[in-house]
Amino acid sequence: MINKRKPTHPGEILLEDIIKPLGITITDAASKLGVTRKTLSEFVNCKSSLSPMMALRISEATGTSPESWLNMQLKLDLWNALQDKPKNVKEFDKIA
């Protein structure tokens, strides 16, 4: 069952749980991740989704698994899709 509460964007998790507690700037964090400041800023401000490559970068920098980061994005994407569930889908006939 999907949560009724919107899942937290993985960029917000990165910002609040890792970048801020470490006391580093977005510029420094972007440099460590090997991305531009703009790319990281858009991600931590929830303006862009997590890509598999960014998940790998974050996992390498934090010692976490890329799957855990991608799972956060998947939960958010599915929650968003369920808010606008298609109405024109019909069930397949049963296989005999």
Gaussian input, Z-matrix of N, CA and C with variables (Angstrom, degrees):
# hf/3-21g

backbone

0 1
 N
 C     1     B1
 C     2     B2     1     A1
 N     3     B3     2     A2     1     D1
 C     4     B4     3     A3     2     D2
 C     5     B5     4     A4     3     D3
 N     6     B6     5     A5     4     D4
 C     7     B7     6     A6     5     D5
 C     8     B8     7     A7     6     D6
 N     9     B9     8     A8     7     D7
 C    10    B10     9     A9     8     D8
 C    11    B11    10    A10     9     D9
 N    12    B12    11    A11    10    D10
 C    13    B13    12    A12    11    D11
 C    14    B14    13    A13    12    D12
 N    15    B15    14    A14    13    D13
 C    16    B16    15    A15    14    D14
 C    17    B17    16    A16    15    D15
 N    18    B18    17    A17    16    D16
 C    19    B19    18    A18    17    D17
 C    20    B20    19    A19    18    D18
 N    21    B21    20    A20    19    D19
 C    22    B22    21    A21    20    D20
 C    23    B23    22    A22    21    D21
 N    24    B24    23    A23    22    D22
 C    25    B25    24    A24    23    D23
 C    26    B26    25    A25    24    D24
 N    27    B27    26    A26    25    D25
 C    28    B28    27    A27    26    D26
 C    29    B29    28    A28    27    D27
 N    30    B30    29    A29    28    D28
 C    31    B31    30    A30    29    D29
 C    32    B32    31    A31    30    D30
 N    33    B33    32    A32    31    D31
 C    34    B34    33    A33    32    D32
 C    35    B35    34    A34    33    D33
 N    36    B36    35    A35    34    D34
 C    37    B37    36    A36    35    D35
 C    38    B38    37    A37    36    D36
 N    39    B39    38    A38    37    D37
 C    40    B40    39    A39    38    D38
 C    41    B41    40    A40    39    D39
 N    42    B42    41    A41    40    D40
 C    43    B43    42    A42    41    D41
 C    44    B44    43    A43    42    D42
 N    45    B45    44    A44    43    D43
 C    46    B46    45    A45    44    D44
 C    47    B47    46    A46    45    D45
 N    48    B48    47    A47    46    D46
 C    49    B49    48    A48    47    D47
 C    50    B50    49    A49    48    D48
 N    51    B51    50    A50    49    D49
 C    52    B52    51    A51    50    D50
 C    53    B53    52    A52    51    D51
 N    54    B54    53    A53    52    D52
 C    55    B55    54    A54    53    D53
 C    56    B56    55    A55    54    D54
 N    57    B57    56    A56    55    D55
 C    58    B58    57    A57    56    D56
 C    59    B59    58    A58    57    D57
 N    60    B60    59    A59    58    D58
 C    61    B61    60    A60    59    D59
 C    62    B62    61    A61    60    D60
 N    63    B63    62    A62    61    D61
 C    64    B64    63    A63    62    D62
 C    65    B65    64    A64    63    D63
 N    66    B66    65    A65    64    D64
 C    67    B67    66    A66    65    D65
 C    68    B68    67    A67    66    D66
 N    69    B69    68    A68    67    D67
 C    70    B70    69    A69    68    D68
 C    71    B71    70    A70    69    D69
 N    72    B72    71    A71    70    D70
 C    73    B73    72    A72    71    D71
 C    74    B74    73    A73    72    D72
 N    75    B75    74    A74    73    D73
 C    76    B76    75    A75    74    D74
 C    77    B77    76    A76    75    D75
 N    78    B78    77    A77    76    D76
 C    79    B79    78    A78    77    D77
 C    80    B80    79    A79    78    D78
 N    81    B81    80    A80    79    D79
 C    82    B82    81    A81    80    D80
 C    83    B83    82    A82    81    D81
 N    84    B84    83    A83    82    D82
 C    85    B85    84    A84    83    D83
 C    86    B86    85    A85    84    D84
 N    87    B87    86    A86    85    D85
 C    88    B88    87    A87    86    D86
 C    89    B89    88    A88    87    D87
 N    90    B90    89    A89    88    D88
 C    91    B91    90    A90    89    D89
 C    92    B92    91    A91    90    D90
 N    93    B93    92    A92    91    D91
 C    94    B94    93    A93    92    D92
 C    95    B95    94    A94    93    D93
 N    96    B96    95    A95    94    D94
 C    97    B97    96    A96    95    D95
 C    98    B98    97    A97    96    D96
 N    99    B99    98    A98    97    D97
 C   100   B100    99    A99    98    D98
 C   101   B101   100   A100    99    D99
 N   102   B102   101   A101   100   D100
 C   103   B103   102   A102   101   D101
 C   104   B104   103   A103   102   D102
 N   105   B105   104   A104   103   D103
 C   106   B106   105   A105   104   D104
 C   107   B107   106   A106   105   D105
 N   108   B108   107   A107   106   D106
 C   109   B109   108   A108   107   D107
 C   110   B110   109   A109   108   D108
 N   111   B111   110   A110   109   D109
 C   112   B112   111   A111   110   D110
 C   113   B113   112   A112   111   D111
 N   114   B114   113   A113   112   D112
 C   115   B115   114   A114   113   D113
 C   116   B116   115   A115   114   D114
 N   117   B117   116   A116   115   D115
 C   118   B118   117   A117   116   D116
 C   119   B119   118   A118   117   D117
 N   120   B120   119   A119   118   D118
 C   121   B121   120   A120   119   D119
 C   122   B122   121   A121   120   D120
 N   123   B123   122   A122   121   D121
 C   124   B124   123   A123   122   D122
 C   125   B125   124   A124   123   D123
 N   126   B126   125   A125   124   D124
 C   127   B127   126   A126   125   D125
 C   128   B128   127   A127   126   D126
 N   129   B129   128   A128   127   D127
 C   130   B130   129   A129   128   D128
 C   131   B131   130   A130   129   D129
 N   132   B132   131   A131   130   D130
 C   133   B133   132   A132   131   D131
 C   134   B134   133   A133   132   D132
 N   135   B135   134   A134   133   D133
 C   136   B136   135   A135   134   D134
 C   137   B137   136   A136   135   D135
 N   138   B138   137   A137   136   D136
 C   139   B139   138   A138   137   D137
 C   140   B140   139   A139   138   D138
 N   141   B141   140   A140   139   D139
 C   142   B142   141   A141   140   D140
 C   143   B143   142   A142   141   D141
 N   144   B144   143   A143   142   D142
 C   145   B145   144   A144   143   D143
 C   146   B146   145   A145   144   D144
 N   147   B147   146   A146   145   D145
 C   148   B148   147   A147   146   D146
 C   149   B149   148   A148   147   D147
 N   150   B150   149   A149   148   D148
 C   151   B151   150   A150   149   D149
 C   152   B152   151   A151   150   D150
 N   153   B153   152   A152   151   D151
 C   154   B154   153   A153   152   D152
 C   155   B155   154   A154   153   D153
 N   156   B156   155   A155   154   D154
 C   157   B157   156   A156   155   D155
 C   158   B158   157   A157   156   D156
 N   159   B159   158   A158   157   D157
 C   160   B160   159   A159   158   D158
 C   161   B161   160   A160   159   D159
 N   162   B162   161   A161   160   D160
 C   163   B163   162   A162   161   D161
 C   164   B164   163   A163   162   D162
 N   165   B165   164   A164   163   D163
 C   166   B166   165   A165   164   D164
 C   167   B167   166   A166   165   D165
 N   168   B168   167   A167   166   D166
 C   169   B169   168   A168   167   D167
 C   170   B170   169   A169   168   D168
 N   171   B171   170   A170   169   D169
 C   172   B172   171   A171   170   D170
 C   173   B173   172   A172   171   D171
 N   174   B174   173   A173   172   D172
 C   175   B175   174   A174   173   D173
 C   176   B176   175   A175   174   D174
 N   177   B177   176   A176   175   D175
 C   178   B178   177   A177   176   D176
 C   179   B179   178   A178   177   D177
 N   180   B180   179   A179   178   D178
 C   181   B181   180   A180   179   D179
 C   182   B182   181   A181   180   D180
 N   183   B183   182   A182   181   D181
 C   184   B184   183   A183   182   D182
 C   185   B185   184   A184   183   D183
 N   186   B186   185   A185   184   D184
 C   187   B187   186   A186   185   D185
 C   188   B188   187   A187   186   D186
 N   189   B189   188   A188   187   D187
 C   190   B190   189   A189   188   D188
 C   191   B191   190   A190   189   D189
 N   192   B192   191   A191   190   D190
 C   193   B193   192   A192   191   D191
 C   194   B194   193   A193   192   D192
 N   195   B195   194   A194   193   D193
 C   196   B196   195   A195   194   D194
 C   197   B197   196   A196   195   D195
 N   198   B198   197   A197   196   D196
 C   199   B199   198   A198   197   D197
 C   200   B200   199   A199   198   D198
 N   201   B201   200   A200   199   D199
 C   202   B202   201   A201   200   D200
 C   203   B203   202   A202   201   D201
 N   204   B204   203   A203   202   D202
 C   205   B205   204   A204   203   D203
 C   206   B206   205   A205   204   D204
 N   207   B207   206   A206   205   D205
 C   208   B208   207   A207   206   D206
 C   209   B209   208   A208   207   D207
 N   210   B210   209   A209   208   D208
 C   211   B211   210   A210   209   D209
 C   212   B212   211   A211   210   D210
 N   213   B213   212   A212   211   D211
 C   214   B214   213   A213   212   D212
 C   215   B215   214   A214   213   D213
 N   216   B216   215   A215   214   D214
 C   217   B217   216   A216   215   D215
 C   218   B218   217   A217   216   D216
 N   219   B219   218   A218   217   D217
 C   220   B220   219   A219   218   D218
 C   221   B221   220   A220   219   D219
 N   222   B222   221   A221   220   D220
 C   223   B223   222   A222   221   D221
 C   224   B224   223   A223   222   D222
 N   225   B225   224   A224   223   D223
 C   226   B226   225   A225   224   D224
 C   227   B227   226   A226   225   D225
 N   228   B228   227   A227   226   D226
 C   229   B229   228   A228   227   D227
 C   230   B230   229   A229   228   D228
 N   231   B231   230   A230   229   D229
 C   232   B232   231   A231   230   D230
 C   233   B233   232   A232   231   D231
 N   234   B234   233   A233   232   D232
 C   235   B235   234   A234   233   D233
 C   236   B236   235   A235   234   D234
 N   237   B237   236   A236   235   D235
 C   238   B238   237   A237   236   D236
 C   239   B239   238   A238   237   D237
 N   240   B240   239   A239   238   D238
 C   241   B241   240   A240   239   D239
 C   242   B242   241   A241   240   D240
 N   243   B243   242   A242   241   D241
 C   244   B244   243   A243   242   D242
 C   245   B245   244   A244   243   D243
 N   246   B246   245   A245   244   D244
 C   247   B247   246   A246   245   D245
 C   248   B248   247   A247   246   D246
 N   249   B249   248   A248   247   D247
 C   250   B250   249   A249   248   D248
 C   251   B251   250   A250   249   D249
 N   252   B252   251   A251   250   D250
 C   253   B253   252   A252   251   D251
 C   254   B254   253   A253   252   D252
 N   255   B255   254   A254   253   D253
 C   256   B256   255   A255   254   D254
 C   257   B257   256   A256   255   D255
 N   258   B258   257   A257   256   D256
 C   259   B259   258   A258   257   D257
 C   260   B260   259   A259   258   D258
 N   261   B261   260   A260   259   D259
 C   262   B262   261   A261   260   D260
 C   263   B263   262   A262   261   D261
 N   264   B264   263   A263   262   D262
 C   265   B265   264   A264   263   D263
 C   266   B266   265   A265   264   D264
 N   267   B267   266   A266   265   D265
 C   268   B268   267   A267   266   D266
 C   269   B269   268   A268   267   D267
 N   270   B270   269   A269   268   D268
 C   271   B271   270   A270   269   D269
 C   272   B272   271   A271   270   D270
 N   273   B273   272   A272   271   D271
 C   274   B274   273   A273   272   D272
 C   275   B275   274   A274   273   D273
 N   276   B276   275   A275   274   D274
 C   277   B277   276   A276   275   D275
 C   278   B278   277   A277   276   D276
 N   279   B279   278   A278   277   D277
 C   280   B280   279   A279   278   D278
 C   281   B281   280   A280   279   D279
 N   282   B282   281   A281   280   D280
 C   283   B283   282   A282   281   D281
 C   284   B284   283   A283   282   D282
 N   285   B285   284   A284   283   D283
 C   286   B286   285   A285   284   D284
 C   287   B287   286   A286   285   D285

   B1=1.4499
   B2=1.5341
   B3=1.2915
   B4=1.4575
   B5=1.5289
   B6=1.3251
   B7=1.4630
   B8=1.5158
   B9=1.3241
   B10=1.4599
   B11=1.5216
   B12=1.3292
   B13=1.4615
   B14=1.5182
   B15=1.3131
   B16=1.4546
   B17=1.5286
   B18=1.3343
   B19=1.4676
   B20=1.5301
   B21=1.3069
   B22=1.4619
   B23=1.5213
   B24=1.3195
   B25=1.4636
   B26=1.5246
   B27=1.3427
   B28=1.4664
   B29=1.5350
   B30=1.3164
   B31=1.4634
   B32=1.5172
   B33=1.3335
   B34=1.4618
   B35=1.5284
   B36=1.3244
   B37=1.4685
   B38=1.5337
   B39=1.3333
   B40=1.4583
   B41=1.5291
   B42=1.3110
   B43=1.4653
   B44=1.5278
   B45=1.3205
   B46=1.4725
   B47=1.5259
   B48=1.3258
   B49=1.4668
   B50=1.5271
   B51=1.3345
   B52=1.4656
   B53=1.5267
   B54=1.3195
   B55=1.4688
   B56=1.5287
   B57=1.3364
   B58=1.4703
   B59=1.5361
   B60=1.3515
   B61=1.4670
   B62=1.5339
   B63=1.3361
   B64=1.4667
   B65=1.5256
   B66=1.3189
   B67=1.4571
   B68=1.5215
   B69=1.3361
   B70=1.4632
   B71=1.5302
   B72=1.3056
   B73=1.4609
   B74=1.5293
   B75=1.3208
   B76=1.4592
   B77=1.5360
   B78=1.3138
   B79=1.4670
   B80=1.5231
   B81=1.3362
   B82=1.4681
   B83=1.5319
   B84=1.3195
   B85=1.4642
   B86=1.5259
   B87=1.3282
   B88=1.4675
   B89=1.5250
   B90=1.3175
   B91=1.4618
   B92=1.5215
   B93=1.3228
   B94=1.4701
   B95=1.5291
   B96=1.3328
   B97=1.4638
   B98=1.5313
   B99=1.3315
   B100=1.4560
   B101=1.5196
   B102=1.3429
   B103=1.4637
   B104=1.5239
   B105=1.3192
   B106=1.4617
   B107=1.5241
   B108=1.3250
   B109=1.4575
   B110=1.5245
   B111=1.3342
   B112=1.4733
   B113=1.5290
   B114=1.3312
   B115=1.4661
   B116=1.5195
   B117=1.3212
   B118=1.4616
   B119=1.5228
   B120=1.3173
   B121=1.4594
   B122=1.5284
   B123=1.3215
   B124=1.4702
   B125=1.5261
   B126=1.3178
   B127=1.4617
   B128=1.5252
   B129=1.3241
   B130=1.4753
   B131=1.5246
   B132=1.3273
   B133=1.4701
   B134=1.5280
   B135=1.3260
   B136=1.4685
   B137=1.5283
   B138=1.3271
   B139=1.4658
   B140=1.5292
   B141=1.3332
   B142=1.4625
   B143=1.5193
   B144=1.3191
   B145=1.4630
   B146=1.5225
   B147=1.3035
   B148=1.4649
   B149=1.5201
   B150=1.3182
   B151=1.4637
   B152=1.5257
   B153=1.3292
   B154=1.4680
   B155=1.5339
   B156=1.3339
   B157=1.4652
   B158=1.5294
   B159=1.3284
   B160=1.4688
   B161=1.5296
   B162=1.3213
   B163=1.4684
   B164=1.5311
   B165=1.3292
   B166=1.4662
   B167=1.5257
   B168=1.3192
   B169=1.4690
   B170=1.5286
   B171=1.3245
   B172=1.4668
   B173=1.5238
   B174=1.3317
   B175=1.4650
   B176=1.5256
   B177=1.3314
   B178=1.4722
   B179=1.5326
   B180=1.3268
   B181=1.4675
   B182=1.5226
   B183=1.3391
   B184=1.4655
   B185=1.5257
   B186=1.3335
   B187=1.4610
   B188=1.5129
   B189=1.3239
   B190=1.4629
   B191=1.5193
   B192=1.3282
   B193=1.4647
   B194=1.5244
   B195=1.3335
   B196=1.4623
   B197=1.5338
   B198=1.3284
   B199=1.4663
   B200=1.5297
   B201=1.3345
   B202=1.4659
   B203=1.5269
   B204=1.3414
   B205=1.4644
   B206=1.5232
   B207=1.3279
   B208=1.4664
   B209=1.5195
   B210=1.3295
   B211=1.4566
   B212=1.5277
   B213=1.3362
   B214=1.4705
   B215=1.5270
   B216=1.3417
   B217=1.4569
   B218=1.5251
   B219=1.3327
   B220=1.4644
   B221=1.5268
   B222=1.3196
   B223=1.4679
   B224=1.5281
   B225=1.3218
   B226=1.4609
   B227=1.5299
   B228=1.3271
   B229=1.4660
   B230=1.5264
   B231=1.3252
   B232=1.4587
   B233=1.5220
   B234=1.3158
   B235=1.4682
   B236=1.5268
   B237=1.3397
   B238=1.4647
   B239=1.5260
   B240=1.3371
   B241=1.4645
   B242=1.5242
   B243=1.3213
   B244=1.4666
   B245=1.5303
   B246=1.3106
   B247=1.4683
   B248=1.5273
   B249=1.3247
   B250=1.4607
   B251=1.5295
   B252=1.3181
   B253=1.4617
   B254=1.5339
   B255=1.3421
   B256=1.4672
   B257=1.5241
   B258=1.3279
   B259=1.4673
   B260=1.5354
   B261=1.3413
   B262=1.4525
   B263=1.5310
   B264=1.3329
   B265=1.4636
   B266=1.5193
   B267=1.3308
   B268=1.4720
   B269=1.5157
   B270=1.3193
   B271=1.4654
   B272=1.5231
   B273=1.3453
   B274=1.4542
   B275=1.5237
   B276=1.3404
   B277=1.4625
   B278=1.5186
   B279=1.3032
   B280=1.4600
   B281=1.5254
   B282=1.3190
   B283=1.4668
   B284=1.5243
   B285=1.3164
   B286=1.4685
   B287=1.5011
   A1=109.65
   A2=115.64
   A3=121.96
   A4=109.56
   A5=114.73
   A6=121.25
   A7=112.02
   A8=116.28
   A9=120.17
   A10=109.73
   A11=116.84
   A12=121.50
   A13=109.21
   A14=115.63
   A15=120.25
   A16=109.91
   A17=118.24
   A18=120.40
   A19=110.96
   A20=115.72
   A21=121.67
   A22=109.77
   A23=115.98
   A24=122.14
   A25=108.33
   A26=118.54
   A27=120.14
   A28=113.33
   A29=117.99
   A30=120.69
   A31=111.91
   A32=115.52
   A33=119.89
   A34=110.56
   A35=116.44
   A36=121.03
   A37=109.67
   A38=116.36
   A39=120.47
   A40=110.65
   A41=116.57
   A42=120.90
   A43=111.43
   A44=116.61
   A45=121.38
   A46=113.87
   A47=117.46
   A48=120.45
   A49=114.21
   A50=116.73
   A51=118.29
   A52=112.34
   A53=117.29
   A54=120.13
   A55=111.95
   A56=117.52
   A57=119.66
   A58=112.29
   A59=119.11
   A60=118.39
   A61=113.82
   A62=116.54
   A63=119.30
   A64=111.72
   A65=116.99
   A66=120.87
   A67=113.47
   A68=116.52
   A69=119.35
   A70=110.11
   A71=115.59
   A72=120.71
   A73=109.87
   A74=115.37
   A75=120.77
   A76=109.02
   A77=116.47
   A78=121.02
   A79=110.76
   A80=116.96
   A81=120.75
   A82=111.32
   A83=115.94
   A84=119.75
   A85=110.50
   A86=116.82
   A87=120.73
   A88=110.33
   A89=115.96
   A90=120.58
   A91=110.61
   A92=116.65
   A93=120.89
   A94=111.61
   A95=116.36
   A96=120.71
   A97=112.76
   A98=116.42
   A99=120.10
   A100=113.82
   A101=115.84
   A102=121.54
   A103=108.90
   A104=116.56
   A105=119.83
   A106=110.13
   A107=115.07
   A108=120.37
   A109=109.93
   A110=116.21
   A111=121.22
   A112=110.74
   A113=116.64
   A114=120.66
   A115=111.46
   A116=116.66
   A117=119.62
   A118=111.01
   A119=117.34
   A120=121.07
   A121=110.99
   A122=116.92
   A123=120.18
   A124=111.03
   A125=116.63
   A126=120.55
   A127=111.52
   A128=117.81
   A129=119.69
   A130=111.92
   A131=117.53
   A132=121.16
   A133=111.57
   A134=115.66
   A135=123.47
   A136=113.24
   A137=116.70
   A138=121.47
   A139=111.33
   A140=117.27
   A141=121.17
   A142=109.23
   A143=114.87
   A144=121.55
   A145=110.68
   A146=114.52
   A147=121.68
   A148=109.77
   A149=116.98
   A150=121.70
   A151=108.68
   A152=117.38
   A153=119.10
   A154=112.05
   A155=117.80
   A156=120.10
   A157=111.09
   A158=117.04
   A159=119.52
   A160=109.65
   A161=117.34
   A162=120.22
   A163=110.36
   A164=116.71
   A165=120.16
   A166=111.26
   A167=116.55
   A168=120.70
   A169=110.82
   A170=116.36
   A171=120.53
   A172=110.39
   A173=116.62
   A174=118.91
   A175=111.52
   A176=116.78
   A177=120.78
   A178=110.88
   A179=116.17
   A180=120.69
   A181=112.87
   A182=117.16
   A183=120.43
   A184=114.36
   A185=116.85
   A186=118.87
   A187=113.05
   A188=116.61
   A189=121.96
   A190=108.42
   A191=116.90
   A192=119.37
   A193=110.76
   A194=116.64
   A195=118.39
   A196=111.13
   A197=115.91
   A198=119.91
   A199=111.92
   A200=116.80
   A201=118.93
   A202=110.76
   A203=116.75
   A204=120.52
   A205=110.71
   A206=116.70
   A207=119.70
   A208=111.54
   A209=117.16
   A210=120.73
   A211=110.74
   A212=117.12
   A213=120.08
   A214=110.13
   A215=116.34
   A216=120.47
   A217=110.87
   A218=116.62
   A219=120.85
   A220=111.40
   A221=116.84
   A222=120.70
   A223=110.73
   A224=116.23
   A225=120.53
   A226=110.68
   A227=117.22
   A228=121.11
   A229=111.43
   A230=116.74
   A231=120.51
   A232=110.75
   A233=117.19
   A234=120.88
   A235=109.91
   A236=116.41
   A237=120.58
   A238=111.34
   A239=117.18
   A240=120.93
   A241=111.18
   A242=116.75
   A243=120.37
   A244=112.80
   A245=116.87
   A246=119.82
   A247=110.75
   A248=116.65
   A249=122.05
   A250=109.02
   A251=115.05
   A252=121.67
   A253=110.37
   A254=117.21
   A255=119.80
   A256=111.32
   A257=115.61
   A258=121.03
   A259=111.90
   A260=117.39
   A261=120.37
   A262=113.91
   A263=117.98
   A264=121.65
   A265=108.95
   A266=115.62
   A267=121.61
   A268=108.57
   A269=115.52
   A270=121.53
   A271=110.35
   A272=117.31
   A273=122.01
   A274=109.30
   A275=115.63
   A276=120.28
   A277=108.57
   A278=116.95
   A279=121.76
   A280=109.99
   A281=116.66
   A282=121.71
   A283=108.32
   A284=115.14
   A285=120.04
   A286=112.15
   D1=138.81
   D2=-178.79
   D3=-85.84
   D4=140.97
   D5=177.71
   D6=-57.67
   D7=146.31
   D8=171.60
   D9=-78.99
   D10=-26.73
   D11=178.13
   D12=-84.79
   D13=137.32
   D14=-179.95
   D15=-63.87
   D16=128.54
   D17=177.91
   D18=-63.79
   D19=152.09
   D20=179.94
   D21=-74.49
   D22=137.10
   D23=177.47
   D24=-65.04
   D25=137.25
   D26=-179.61
   D27=-61.32
   D28=-26.15
   D29=176.50
   D30=-65.86
   D31=-36.78
   D32=177.31
   D33=-67.30
   D34=-38.17
   D35=176.74
   D36=-62.48
   D37=-46.63
   D38=179.74
   D39=-59.00
   D40=-44.69
   D41=-178.18
   D42=-66.80
   D43=-52.91
   D44=-172.40
   D45=-76.35
   D46=-33.89
   D47=-174.47
   D48=-98.49
   D49=-16.46
   D50=-176.73
   D51=-125.31
   D52=-58.54
   D53=-174.10
   D54=-64.84
   D55=-51.40
   D56=-178.38
   D57=-63.11
   D58=-47.80
   D59=179.15
   D60=-60.76
   D61=-30.11
   D62=177.63
   D63=-76.64
   D64=-14.61
   D65=179.27
   D66=70.11
   D67=29.75
   D68=178.61
   D69=-106.34
   D70=157.06
   D71=-179.83
   D72=-82.39
   D73=164.97
   D74=175.01
   D75=-61.21
   D76=-38.95
   D77=178.70
   D78=-60.44
   D79=-46.53
   D80=178.87
   D81=-65.02
   D82=-43.34
   D83=-179.98
   D84=-63.64
   D85=-40.96
   D86=178.84
   D87=-62.13
   D88=-42.12
   D89=178.90
   D90=-61.27
   D91=-44.14
   D92=179.61
   D93=-64.93
   D94=-33.34
   D95=179.58
   D96=-83.05
   D97=-13.42
   D98=-179.45
   D99=76.99
   D100=30.43
   D101=177.76
   D102=-126.39
   D103=169.77
   D104=178.03
   D105=-76.06
   D106=158.23
   D107=176.48
   D108=-59.72
   D109=-41.03
   D110=-179.49
   D111=-60.97
   D112=-45.02
   D113=179.44
   D114=-59.60
   D115=-46.97
   D116=-179.17
   D117=-69.07
   D118=-40.00
   D119=179.42
   D120=-59.99
   D121=-44.84
   D122=178.23
   D123=-62.30
   D124=-37.72
   D125=-179.54
   D126=-69.32
   D127=-50.07
   D128=-176.89
   D129=-71.43
   D130=-18.35
   D131=175.71
   D132=-95.93
   D133=15.66
   D134=173.56
   D135=61.22
   D136=29.19
   D137=179.27
   D138=-95.77
   D139=-13.84
   D140=177.45
   D141=-137.82
   D142=154.38
   D143=179.49
   D144=-84.12
   D145=161.41
   D146=176.48
   D147=-76.45
   D148=126.35
   D149=174.69
   D150=-93.20
   D151=159.73
   D152=175.19
   D153=-57.12
   D154=-37.10
   D155=179.73
   D156=-66.24
   D157=-41.47
   D158=178.11
   D159=-66.29
   D160=-36.93
   D161=176.55
   D162=-60.21
   D163=-41.17
   D164=177.01
   D165=-64.29
   D166=-43.08
   D167=179.60
   D168=-61.55
   D169=-47.00
   D170=-179.30
   D171=-64.42
   D172=-41.34
   D173=-178.82
   D174=-64.80
   D175=-38.62
   D176=177.76
   D177=-65.24
   D178=-40.25
   D179=-176.84
   D180=-75.24
   D181=-25.66
   D182=-173.24
   D183=-112.23
   D184=-8.42
   D185=-177.46
   D186=72.84
   D187=25.66
   D188=177.58
   D189=-109.98
   D190=177.28
   D191=-179.56
   D192=-92.54
   D193=143.25
   D194=176.29
   D195=-63.74
   D196=-30.82
   D197=179.31
   D198=-61.68
   D199=-37.53
   D200=-179.79
   D201=-64.38
   D202=-38.72
   D203=178.62
   D204=-70.48
   D205=-43.04
   D206=179.25
   D207=-65.72
   D208=-33.93
   D209=177.80
   D210=-63.20
   D211=-38.57
   D212=176.93
   D213=-60.47
   D214=-44.68
   D215=-179.47
   D216=-66.17
   D217=-41.23
   D218=179.22
   D219=-60.38
   D220=-44.20
   D221=179.29
   D222=-61.88
   D223=-41.60
   D224=178.92
   D225=-66.62
   D226=-44.67
   D227=179.88
   D228=-61.89
   D229=-43.20
   D230=179.57
   D231=-66.12
   D232=-42.53
   D233=177.60
   D234=-58.59
   D235=-45.83
   D236=179.09
   D237=-61.94
   D238=-41.94
   D239=179.29
   D240=-63.72
   D241=-38.20
   D242=-179.66
   D243=-67.71
   D244=-20.06
   D245=178.69
   D246=-72.41
   D247=-19.54
   D248=-179.06
   D249=-132.77
   D250=50.52
   D251=-175.36
   D252=-60.55
   D253=135.52
   D254=-179.80
   D255=-64.60
   D256=142.53
   D257=-176.94
   D258=-102.46
   D259=-11.64
   D260=-173.47
   D261=-100.28
   D262=19.16
   D263=-179.17
   D264=-90.91
   D265=133.27
   D266=177.72
   D267=-113.95
   D268=144.32
   D269=-179.92
   D270=-68.87
   D271=142.81
   D272=175.07
   D273=-66.68
   D274=152.04
   D275=173.17
   D276=-65.48
   D277=151.75
   D278=179.14
   D279=-71.93
   D280=144.32
   D281=176.69
   D282=-79.49
   D283=131.60
   D284=-177.09
   D285=-75.56

